[in-house]
Amino acid sequence: MQVLVTGGAGFIGSHIVNHHLNKNDEVYVIDDLSTGSLQNINPFQDNPNFSFTKDDLLTCNELQNIVNQADRIYHMAAVVGVLKVMEEGVNLLSTNITATERLLKFASLSKRNPRILLASSSEVYGGEYDIPLKETYNMVIGGRRKFCSSYIISKAAVEALGSAYYHKFGLEVISLRLFNTIGRRQRGHYGMVVPRLIKAAINNAPIVVYGTGEQTRSFSDVRDVVELIDILAGKDEALGQVFNVGRDEEVSINELAELIKKIAKSDSLIEHITYKEAYGEDFEDTMFRRPDLTKILDLTDYKYKWNLTTTLTDLINNFQSI
């Protein structure tokens, strides 16, 4: 199989690349390296089944030819992370929406009719619903989380474009509402909580929690996520649909900080600061986020290999060995 991964030098994208190379698939990556890193894909450079192009999806002249070679496309290229979202509202909309439309247009012209996995986000649920969050819930834009409205709008548009191309052109699209995915190669630069807290813990620096720390999240190991969506991609019943992707093991950020400190055997103190101190802007965060996974697990019958403790242990050991 020939696989195209946009944003393949990023965190999740590079794990998708690794997964498919291990299956002896041919993998092509296009990434502008705005948030991705060559370090993430350097281990693959000598693999004859791997190809990389540094380019922007918005302007890449060879995109049609690249898409024409693909049997499956993982569209992971996007502006992500709270800090990045707050800083790049205009670039966010063009990257997340216009680039997606361009990719889908070229895919609709391909004779291969590639199967396409579109990365959406749990952010589309906003902060108004009881948990667990179900795919049947409406999207919520604005409200208590106006700071990320542009991001929510962009991901809602990605899903809408996928649905439109599925119904109009029969394009084989599946949309993925990704919950908090963690693992090796994720960086804390743009507000990702787990690598930020781990870095502090292993350096015995203050572990800084934003807000009260009572907000909960459901973290899933990127290796489980990648294997799960690969299985999902093989299901014809998934075409044209939206799926929650992640784990439903819920933990508060305070509990997360304590667990990281314990595993790292850290002497760090846990401190709290306000969102305004953290981001320069005050906002009310979503307090609870846990997915309903009935739909995806009924279809894939997937069995998870990693839980939060084993993933954090692996990450801390990896950080300490660097």
C-alpha positions in Angstrom: 0.0 0.0 0.0 1.2 3.5 -0.7 0.5 5.9 2.1 0.6 9.7 2.2 1.0 11.4 5.6 0.6 15.2 5.6 2.2 16.6 8.7 4.2 13.4 8.9 7.2 15.1 10.6 4.9 16.0 13.5 4.1 14.0 16.7 1.3 11.8 15.6 2.2 11.9 12.0 5.7 10.5 12.5 4.2 7.6 14.5 1.9 6.9 11.6 4.9 6.8 9.3 6.7 4.4 11.6 3.7 2.1 11.9 3.3 1.8 8.1 7.0 1.4 7.4 6.9 -1.5 9.8 4.2 -3.0 7.7 6.4 -2.6 4.6 4.1 0.0 3.1 5.5 2.8 1.0 5.2 6.1 2.9 5.4 9.6 1.5 5.5 12.6 3.9 4.8 16.2 3.1 5.4 18.7 5.9 6.4 22.4 6.0 8.2 21.8 9.4 6.4 24.8 11.0 5.7 22.6 14.0 7.1 19.2 12.8 10.8 18.3 13.1 13.3 16.5 10.9 14.4 14.8 14.1 11.1 12.9 14.2 11.7 11.4 10.7 15.5 11.1 10.6 15.3 7.4 11.6 13.4 6.7 8.4 15.6 8.5 5.9 17.6 5.4 4.9 14.4 3.3 4.4 13.9 2.8 0.7 10.1 2.9 1.3 10.2 6.4 2.8 10.1 9.7 0.9 9.9 13.3 2.3 9.1 16.6 0.8 9.4 19.9 2.7 6.5 22.0 1.4 3.4 23.8 2.3 0.1 22.1 1.3 -1.3 25.6 0.4 1.3 26.1 -2.3 2.9 22.8 -3.2 3.0 22.5 -7.0 3.4 18.7 -6.9 0.5 18.0 -4.6 -1.8 16.5 -7.3 1.0 14.2 -8.5 1.8 13.2 -4.9 -1.9 12.5 -4.1 -2.3 10.5 -7.3 0.2 7.9 -5.9 -1.6 7.4 -2.6 -3.9 4.5 -1.7 -4.4 6.0 1.8 -4.0 9.6 3.1 -3.6 10.6 6.7 -4.2 14.3 6.8 -2.5 15.3 10.1 -1.1 18.7 9.0 -2.6 21.4 11.2 -1.9 24.3 13.6 -2.2 22.7 17.1 -1.5 23.5 20.7 -3.1 26.3 22.8 -0.2 28.7 22.5 0.0 28.2 18.7 -3.7 28.5 18.3 -3.7 31.8 20.3 -0.8 33.2 18.3 -1.8 32.2 14.7 -5.5 32.8 14.1 -5.1 33.7 10.4 -2.6 31.0 9.6 -4.6 28.5 11.6 -7.7 29.1 9.4 -5.9 28.9 6.1 -3.8 25.9 7.1 -6.6 23.9 8.7 -9.4 24.7 6.2 -7.9 25.8 2.9 -5.2 23.2 2.8 -7.8 20.5 3.6 -10.0 21.6 0.8 -7.1 21.6 -1.6 -6.1 18.1 -0.6 -9.7 16.8 -0.9 -10.1 18.4 -4.3 -7.0 16.7 -5.6 -8.0 13.4 -4.0 -11.3 13.6 -5.8 -9.5 13.8 -9.1 -7.2 10.8 -8.4 -8.0 7.6 -10.2 -7.0 5.6 -7.1 -9.8 7.1 -5.0 -7.7 7.1 -1.8 -9.1 6.4 1.6 -8.6 9.6 3.7 -8.3 9.9 7.5 -9.0 13.5 8.5 -7.7 14.7 11.9 -10.4 16.6 13.8 -10.4 17.3 17.5 -12.4 16.8 20.7 -12.3 20.6 21.0 -15.4 20.6 18.7 -17.5 19.6 21.7 -16.8 22.9 23.4 -17.4 22.8 27.2 -21.1 22.5 27.6 -21.8 18.8 27.6 -22.0 16.1 30.2 -19.5 13.3 29.8 -18.9 10.9 28.2 -18.9 12.9 24.9 -20.8 11.3 22.1 -20.4 11.8 18.4 -24.1 12.6 18.2 -23.6 15.8 20.3 -23.7 19.1 18.5 -20.5 21.1 18.1 -20.2 24.1 20.4 -18.3 27.3 19.2 -17.7 30.2 21.5 -19.4 30.1 24.8 -16.9 29.7 27.7 -13.9 29.0 25.4 -13.9 31.9 22.9 -10.1 31.9 22.9 -10.1 28.8 20.7 -13.1 29.5 18.5 -11.0 29.8 15.4 -9.5 26.3 16.1 -13.0 24.8 16.7 -14.4 26.4 13.5 -11.4 25.1 11.5 -11.9 21.5 12.7 -15.7 21.7 12.2 -14.9 22.9 8.7 -12.6 19.9 8.1 -15.3 17.5 9.1 -17.9 19.4 6.9 -15.5 19.3 3.9 -14.9 15.6 4.4 -18.6 14.9 4.6 -19.3 17.1 1.5 -16.7 15.3 -0.6 -17.9 11.9 0.6 -21.5 12.6 -0.5 -20.8 14.6 -3.6 -17.8 12.6 -5.1 -17.9 9.4 -3.2 -14.5 10.2 -1.6 -13.7 7.6 1.0 -13.4 9.9 4.0 -13.3 9.2 7.8 -13.1 12.0 10.4 -11.2 11.4 13.6 -12.1 13.4 16.8 -8.8 12.9 18.5 -8.7 13.3 22.3 -5.5 14.0 24.3 -2.9 11.8 22.6 0.5 11.5 24.3 3.8 9.7 23.6 7.4 10.1 22.5 8.2 13.0 20.2 5.5 15.2 21.7 6.9 18.5 22.7 5.6 21.0 25.4 6.4 24.1 23.4 2.9 24.9 22.4 1.1 24.1 25.7 1.1 20.2 25.6 0.7 19.4 29.3 2.3 16.0 29.7 5.8 16.7 28.2 5.8 20.0 30.0 5.1 18.4 33.4 7.6 15.6 32.8 10.4 17.9 31.9 9.8 19.8 35.1 9.7 16.7 37.2 12.9 15.1 35.9 14.7 18.4 36.4 13.3 18.8 39.9 11.8 22.1 38.9 8.4 23.3 40.0 5.6 21.3 38.3 3.3 24.1 37.3 -0.4 23.3 36.9 -2.7 25.8 35.2 -6.0 26.7 36.9 -7.3 24.7 39.8 -6.0 21.4 38.4 -9.4 19.8 39.0 -10.1 19.8 35.2 -10.0 16.2 33.9 -8.7 14.8 30.6 -8.5 11.3 29.0 -5.0 10.6 27.7 -4.2 7.9 25.2 -0.9 6.5 24.0 0.0 7.5 20.4 0.9 3.9 19.6 -2.6 2.7 20.5 -4.1 5.6 18.5 -2.2 4.9 15.4 -3.0 1.2 15.4 -6.6 1.9 16.2 -7.1 4.3 13.3 -5.3 1.9 10.9 -7.8 -0.8 11.8 -10.6 1.7 11.4 -9.4 2.8 8.0 -9.8 -0.8 6.8 -13.5 -0.8 7.7 -15.9 0.1 4.8 -18.6 0.8 7.4 -16.6 3.7 8.7 -16.7 5.7 5.5 -18.4 9.1 5.7 -18.6 9.0 9.5 -17.0 10.7 12.5 -15.4 8.8 15.3 -14.1 9.7 18.8 -10.5 8.4 19.1 -8.7 7.9 22.4 -9.1 6.3 25.8 -11.8 6.9 28.4 -9.5 6.6 31.4 -10.1 10.0 33.1 -7.6 11.8 35.4 -7.5 15.3 36.8 -4.4 17.4 36.1 -3.6 17.5 39.8 -3.6 13.7 39.8 -1.5 13.6 36.6 1.1 15.9 38.2 1.2 13.7 41.3 1.6 10.6 39.2 4.4 12.0 37.1 6.2 13.2 40.2 5.9 9.7 41.8 7.1 7.8 38.7 10.0 10.2 38.1 10.9 10.0 41.8 11.0 13.8 41.7 11.6 16.3 44.5 9.6 18.9 42.5 6.9 21.1 44.2 3.5 21.3 42.5 2.4 24.8 42.0 -0.7 26.4 40.5 -1.0 29.5 38.4 -3.9 31.2 36.7 -4.6 30.9 33.0 -4.0 34.6 32.6 -0.5 34.1 34.1 0.1 31.1 31.8 -1.3 32.5 28.5 -1.6 36.2 29.1 -5.3 35.9 28.6 -8.0 34.8 31.1 -10.5 32.1 30.1 -12.5 29.3 31.5 -11.2 25.9 30.6 -13.3 22.9 29.8 -13.6 21.1 33.1 -14.3 17.5 32.0 -13.3 15.7 28.8 -13.9 12.0 28.4 -15.0 10.3 25.1 -17.7 7.8 24.5 -15.8 5.1 22.6 -18.7 2.8 21.9 -18.9 3.5 18.2 -15.2 3.0 17.4 -14.7 0.0 19.6 -17.8 -1.8 18.5 -16.5 -1.5 14.9 -12.8 -2.3 15.5 -12.9 -4.5 18.6 -9.6 -2.9 19.5 -7.8 -3.9 22.7 -5.6 -1.2 24.2 -1.9 -2.1 24.9 -1.0 1.0 27.0 -2.6 2.7 30.0 -1.6 6.1 31.5 0.9 4.7 34.0 2.7 2.5 31.5 2.8 5.4 29.0 4.1 7.9 31.5 6.7 5.4 32.7 7.9 4.9 29.2 8.0 8.7 28.6 9.9 9.5 31.8 12.5 6.7 31.1 12.9 8.1 27.6 13.3 11.7 28.8 15.8 10.6 31.5 17.9 8.7 28.9 18.3 11.6 26.6 
